[in-house]
């Protein structure tokens, strides 16, 4: 019997959206709707040959992988996963398959189709910006408690949007910002004048981005190089009353420094869809700070996207069981470092 574990199916659609009927009759699938506590992961998964994961949920450091002697395949949603110790995985002969497709010459296709408008994560970024700037979370709670107006919404017209990263997702923010009457500046280590000219934004230095932005959006790809790109010193240089929005990855921002900047009132607020540890711990300060709007890493989530992802993950499992794995992640450069706890 081949035992398969599907982790973190919070919405409960994995079996419906993926065609698992093509698996051999001796394949046994267990679906976990809730997160497995980190200290329980080894005991819970010890008997499984295949584990299907989603990004940044259950973590598989070396200590966990060494406790899973039967594990032969990890299937993830996306190009790869930053919750797996890939060095340990390769040493133990554990295969990794994803859901990203390539074109005929082997180049990864863009993850998001922008031909009809904003990618879903960019939509989420704007939703969080509006929620923080217009005090939606705060005033919603006040009204439900029987109160009424408690503060001033922040107008966006005439303000400066700073893009920390101007790739597909960051670039998609520009037309909306300009429609709102905002100026747009951008910086990243690889950002070129040509890309800025294409977007119609101003390329600035890193320090100028941090100190000039009224709204600072994080759109970098997470890697070891981008870890803790924003630290305490950066928050100190930001305008008093500025807003931070992060829909990329939690570890790009030094979380403890952000908490302090929000507690002190130096920042007006933050809109966060991603965190160092997911699901967000029950006692985390982000759950109680009034000037924070949080969402559970759903910027990329759409029904269409989930239908496609679960179908591809089911295909990955079926291909592996037939002895002909597909969408195998083989290039070490495609494997990011593990995100910290």
N, C-alpha and C positions, 0 to 999 in steps of 0.2 A: 504494500500500500504506500502511495506517495502522499505525504501530508503537506498541505498548503495552508499557510496563514495569511489572511488579508487583514492588514492593520489599519486602524484609525478611519474606518468607514463611517464617519460621524453622521452623514446624511442618510446612510442606509441604502445606497444605490449600486454597490459594487456587483452584486449578483445579477441585478436587473440589466445594467448597462453593458456588462461584458458577457460575451457568449462563452460560458464555461462548459457548455454541453459537449464541446468537441474534445474535452479532456478524456483520458482513458477511464474506464469504469472503476479502476482501483484508486482513482484520485479522490482524496478527501479534503474538502475545503472547510476551514473554520474562519468565520468573519468576526472581527473585534470591532464593535461599535464605539467603545470608549478606549481612551489611551491606557496602555499598560504602564504601571508605575516603573520607573527605571530600575529599581532594585528587584523587580519581579520579572524582568524581561528574559533573563536566562532560564529561569525555572519554567516560565510559560511557553517558551519557544524551543525548548531543548529537543523535542521530537520532530521538528519540522525540517523538511528538505528544501522547501521553497517558502520565501517570505516576500510578500508584496507590500510595499510601503508607499507613503506619500512624503513629499518634501518636508524636512525639518520637524518631523513628529518623533517617532521612536528613534533612538540613537544607537548606533552600532560601533562603539569604539573597540579597540583590540580586546579589552577585557570581556566584552560581551561576545564577540566573535569566537574567542577561544572557548567560551562556554557553550557553544552551539556546534558540536562535532558533526551533526547530520546535515547542517546547512550547506547547500550546494549552489543555490541560485537566489539572488535578490533582484526583484523587479521594482523599478521606481517610475514615477511619473515625471517625465522630462528628459533632458539630455543625460543627466547623471544625478548624484545625490551628495549633499554636503553633511549628511548625518552618518556617513560610513567612513571608517578608517580604511582607505583604499589600499594602503601598503599591507596592512594585516589581511585584508580580504584577498589580495592577490597571492600572498604567501600561503594562505590556506586553500587556494584553488577554488574560491567562491566566485561564480560568474555574476556579472552585473548586466542587466538589460534594461533599456529605457523605452521611451515612447516617441522620441524625436525621429523624424524622417529626414532623409538626405535626398539631394537631387542626383541626377545621373552621374555627376562627377564627384560625388561623395561629400559635397558641401552641405552643412546643416541648413535647412530651410528656416527663414524667419519664423519665430514662434507665433507671432501675431499677425493677422491679416488686417492691414490698415486701410484697405481700399474703400471701406464703407464707413470710416470714421475712426474714433479713438479706440485703442486696445482697451480691454476691460481693466487692467491695472491702472491705466492713465485715468479712466473714468473714476476709479476708486480714489485716486489721488485728489481729484477735484471734489469728490464727495466729502473727503476728510477736510480739505481746505475750507470748504463752505461750512461744514459742521463746526469747525473750530472758530473761524472768523465771525460767523453769525451766532455763535454761542448756542447752537441748537441743543447740544447735549445738556448744557447747564440749565437753559430755560425750560427744556422739556421736564427735567427733574423738578424744577421749582413749581411749574404749573401742576404737575401730578401731586405735589405735596400741598397744594392749595394756595400757592403764592402767585406773584406776577412779576413783571420786569425787574431785573436785578443788575443790569449792566448795559454797556454800549457795544453793539456789533461793530466789527471792523470793516469799513468799506475797502474794496480791493482796487477800484479804479485809481490810477495814479501811483499805485504801489509797484514794487519791484519783485518779480518772481526770479529766484535763483535756482538754477538747475545744477545739481551735483551729479553730472552725467547727462549727456545729451544724445543718447542712442535712440533706439526705437521708441521706448516708453517716455523718456525725457523729451525727445523731440516732438512727440505727439501732444505735449502740453502747450506748445507755443501758440497755435491758432486760437485756442480758447482764451489764453492769457491776453492776447492782443485784442480779441473781441471784447474783453472786459476792461480794456484800457490800461493794461499793465505793461511795464517795461520788462524785458527778459534778458537776463545775463546767464552765462554758463561757464563752467570749468570742469575739466577732468584731466587726468594725466595725458591721455591720448587725444584730447579734443583739438581739432585743427581749425584754422581760419576758414578753410573751405567748407567744413561742416557747419560752422556758424553762419556763413554767408548763405548756405543752402536753407537754413532754418530762419534766417533773418533775426539773429540774436547777437548780442555783444559778448565776445570772448574776453574774460577777465582773469586775473590771477586768483589763486585759491583764497588768499587773504581778502581780496576785494569781494569775492563771492560771499564769503561768510559775513563780512562787515556791512555789506550793502543791501542784502536781501531782506525784504519784509516778510516774504514767504520763502523758505528754503526747502526744496524738494529733493529727496534722496532717490536717485535712479541708477546708481552704479551697480555693476555686476559684482556679486560677492566673490572675493578671492582673498588669499593671504595678504596681498598688497592693499586691498581696500578695507581690511579689518580695522575697526576703530579709526576710520578716517576723520570722524568728528569726535573731538575730545573736549575736556573741560575748558581748555584755553580757547577753543573755537566758540563754545557757547558764551564765554565771557566777552568775546569780540562781537557777537551778534547784537543787533539793535535791541534795545529794551522794548518789549512788546512784539517781537518777531514771532513767527509761527514756523514750526518744523513739521514736515510730513515725510513719512517713510513707508513706501510700499515695496521696497526692494528686498532687503534682508536686515534683520535686527542687528547682527554683529558689526555692521558698517558704522553704527553709532555706539559710542561708549555709554552703555545703559545707565550706569550709576551717575555719570556726569549729567546726563539728560534729566534724570529724576531730580537732581539738585537744582538745575536751572529752572525747572518747572515749579518746584517747591518754593524757591526764593522769589518767584514772580518775575524773574528777568525775562523769561519767555512768556508770551501771552498764552501759549498753549501748544499742543502737539497732536497730530493725527497719525495714529500708528496702526498698520495692518500686519506688522511683522515684529518678532521679538527674539531675544536671545534664546529663550526656552519656550517651546510650544508643545502643548497648550500652556497658556500663561498661568503660572502658579497662583493658587487661590489667594495667597497673602501678598501678592506683588503690589507695589505702590501704584502702578498704572491703573489698577482696579479702583482705587480710592481717590486719586487726584482729580479734582473737579475740572481742571483745565486740560484734561486729556480725553480725546475721543479714540476708542479702540474698536477694532474689528478683528475677527479671528482668522487672519490670513486668507481672506476670500477675494482679494483683488483679482486674482487670476481665475476665480471660480465662475463658470457659467454651466448651464445644463448641457449645452452643446459640447463644450470642452470636456466635461466629465464623461459624457457618452463616448466621445472619441478616445479619451485616455483609458477608461476601463476596458474598452474593446481591445485596445492595443496591448494593455497589460495582460489580458487573457490570451491574446495571440502569442505574446512572449512566452508565457507558461506552456502553452500547447506546443510551440516550436521546440522548446527545450526538451519536453518529454518525448518528442519525436526524434530527438538526437540532432536537430538542425537549428540551433539557437539563432535568433534574429535580433537586430538592434543592439548588438553587443557593444558595450563600452570597453574599448581596448587601449586607447591612447591615454597614458598617465596625465597628459596635459589637460584632458577633458575632465579629470577628477579633481574637484576642489578640496581644500582642506576642510576638516570637520569644523562646523560652527561650535563655539564654546557653549558651555552650560549657561 
